[in-house]
Structures are given as C-alpha cells and as structure tokens.
Amino acid sequence: DGYLAEMRKFEYIPPLVGLIVSFIARTFITLIACNSPIPSGYFAPTFLIGTILGRFVGVVVLYAGHKAAYLPGYALVGGCALASGVTQRISIAIIAVELTGNFAMLLPCLIASVIGASMTKPHIMSVYD
C-alpha cells in the first residue's frame, strides 16, 4: 500500500509536461544511438520523436479550444513529417498508414511527408546518402 500511496502523489501530471520530458529524453537517447559506432537505425527513433512533437501540437490545439482535435492523428502526421525530413523519402506516409490501419489519415500524412522531404532536400543530405 505504501507504493500505491506514493504513486498517487504523481497521479496528475499535465500532458504538456509529460510530452516535454519525453521529447527531451528521447532526443538525448537518439543522439547517443545515432552517434555510436553500433548500428542502431534512424527511422524508428526519428519517427518516435516526430510523434511526440505531433502529439504536443495536438495538445496545444486542444488547449486552445478546438474540442474535436484527434490527438493520434496529430502524432501520426508529426511522425511522418519528421521521418520524411530526415530520410527524404515520402514513402514513410504509406508505411505509417499501413502499420496503423488508419487509412483516413493517408492524405494528411502524405502532405506532411512531401513538405518534410521537400524542406530538407536543398539543405541537408539524406541519412541514406
């Protein structure tokens, strides 16, 4: 019972605080993984950071008063945008939509992927180049 009483102190953590802490921790872990000599991959960590940022935007929109904000959609679009920006491949949207089975999000994910890939293409090389 002592453990449960201790956990109840932290029962309500505002969503934005949790997202910010999660973003900082995941970014730090990804930087370590991507710069280590051990092959670790770039797709999953960058997609996850993008989903955290997308969810953050969704929560801000929800707090701004838009009651019909679909938070998983914001997360999926954010993940597609960041992963497409890093890899410069728009097929990320198709992969993400097929993995989630949420085919209603295909158009927003494709738009985010095209914008993410086209914004980074003139400035940086792809991680696969």
C-alpha positions as CSV (number, residue, x, y, z in Angstrom):
1,D,0.0,0.0,0.0
2,G,2.9,2.4,0.6
3,Y,3.9,2.1,-3.1
4,L,0.3,3.0,-4.3
5,A,0.1,5.9,-1.9
6,E,3.4,7.2,-3.2
7,M,2.2,6.8,-6.8
8,R,-1.0,8.7,-6.1
9,K,1.1,11.8,-5.4
10,F,2.1,11.8,-9.1
11,E,-1.3,10.8,-10.4
12,Y,-1.9,14.1,-12.3
13,I,1.0,15.2,-14.4
14,P,-0.1,17.8,-17.0
15,P,0.1,16.3,-20.6
16,L,2.4,19.0,-21.8
17,V,5.0,18.4,-19.1
18,G,5.0,14.7,-19.8
19,L,5.4,15.3,-23.5
20,I,8.3,17.8,-23.0
21,V,10.1,15.4,-20.7
22,S,9.5,12.5,-23.1
23,F,10.8,14.6,-26.0
24,I,14.0,15.6,-24.2
25,A,14.7,12.1,-23.1
26,R,14.0,10.5,-26.4
27,T,16.1,13.1,-28.3
28,F,19.0,12.5,-26.0
29,I,18.8,8.8,-26.4
30,T,18.5,9.1,-30.2
31,L,21.6,11.4,-30.3
32,I,23.6,8.8,-28.4
33,A,22.3,5.9,-30.5
34,C,22.9,7.7,-33.9
35,N,26.5,8.8,-33.0
36,S,27.6,5.5,-31.5
37,P,29.6,3.0,-33.6
38,I,26.9,0.4,-33.1
39,P,24.3,0.1,-36.0
40,S,21.1,1.3,-34.5
41,G,18.9,2.7,-37.3
42,Y,17.4,6.2,-37.8
43,F,13.9,5.5,-38.9
44,A,12.2,4.4,-35.6
45,P,13.9,7.0,-33.3
46,T,13.1,9.9,-35.6
47,F,9.6,8.7,-36.2
48,L,9.0,8.5,-32.5
49,I,10.4,12.0,-31.9
50,G,8.1,13.3,-34.6
51,T,5.1,11.6,-33.0
52,I,5.9,13.2,-29.6
53,L,6.1,16.6,-31.3
54,G,2.9,16.0,-33.3
55,R,1.1,15.0,-30.1
56,F,2.5,18.2,-28.4
57,V,0.9,20.3,-31.2
58,G,-2.3,18.4,-30.8
59,V,-2.5,19.0,-27.1
60,V,-1.8,22.7,-27.7
61,V,-4.6,22.8,-30.2
62,L,-6.8,21.1,-27.7
63,Y,-5.9,23.6,-25.0
64,A,-6.6,26.4,-27.5
65,G,-10.2,25.4,-27.5
66,H,-10.6,23.1,-30.5
67,K,-12.6,20.3,-28.9
68,A,-12.6,17.9,-31.8
69,A,-8.8,17.6,-32.1
70,Y,-7.8,14.0,-32.9
71,L,-4.6,13.6,-31.0
72,P,-3.5,10.3,-32.5
73,G,-3.8,11.9,-35.9
74,Y,-1.5,14.8,-34.9
75,A,1.0,12.2,-33.6
76,L,0.9,10.2,-36.8
77,V,1.3,13.3,-39.1
78,G,4.2,14.6,-36.9
79,G,6.0,11.3,-37.1
80,C,5.6,11.1,-40.9
81,A,6.8,14.7,-41.3
82,L,10.0,14.3,-39.2
83,A,10.9,10.9,-40.5
84,S,10.4,12.1,-44.1
85,G,12.5,15.1,-43.4
86,V,15.4,13.0,-42.1
87,T,15.2,10.2,-44.7
88,Q,13.9,12.4,-47.6
89,R,11.5,9.7,-48.6
90,I,7.7,10.2,-48.9
91,S,7.0,6.5,-48.7
92,I,7.1,7.0,-45.0
93,A,3.5,8.1,-45.1
94,I,2.4,4.9,-46.8
95,I,4.3,2.7,-44.3
96,A,2.9,4.6,-41.3
97,V,-0.7,4.4,-42.6
98,E,-0.4,0.7,-43.4
99,L,1.1,0.0,-40.0
100,T,-1.6,1.8,-38.1
101,G,-4.5,0.8,-40.4
102,N,-5.9,4.4,-40.2
103,F,-6.4,5.0,-43.9
104,A,-8.4,8.2,-43.2
105,M,-5.0,9.8,-42.3
106,L,-3.4,9.0,-45.7
107,L,-3.8,12.4,-47.2
108,P,-2.6,14.4,-44.1
109,C,0.4,12.1,-43.8
110,L,1.3,12.4,-47.5
111,I,1.1,16.2,-47.3
112,A,3.3,16.2,-44.2
113,S,5.8,13.8,-45.8
114,V,6.0,15.9,-49.0
115,I,6.5,19.1,-47.1
116,G,9.1,17.5,-44.7
117,A,11.1,15.9,-47.5
118,S,11.0,19.0,-49.8
119,M,12.1,21.4,-47.0
120,T,15.2,19.4,-46.1
121,K,16.3,18.3,-49.5
122,P,18.0,21.5,-50.6
123,H,19.7,21.9,-47.2
124,I,21.0,18.6,-46.0
125,M,21.9,15.1,-47.3
126,S,19.6,12.2,-46.6
127,V,20.8,9.7,-43.9
128,Y,20.9,7.1,-46.6
129,D,23.3,9.1,-48.9
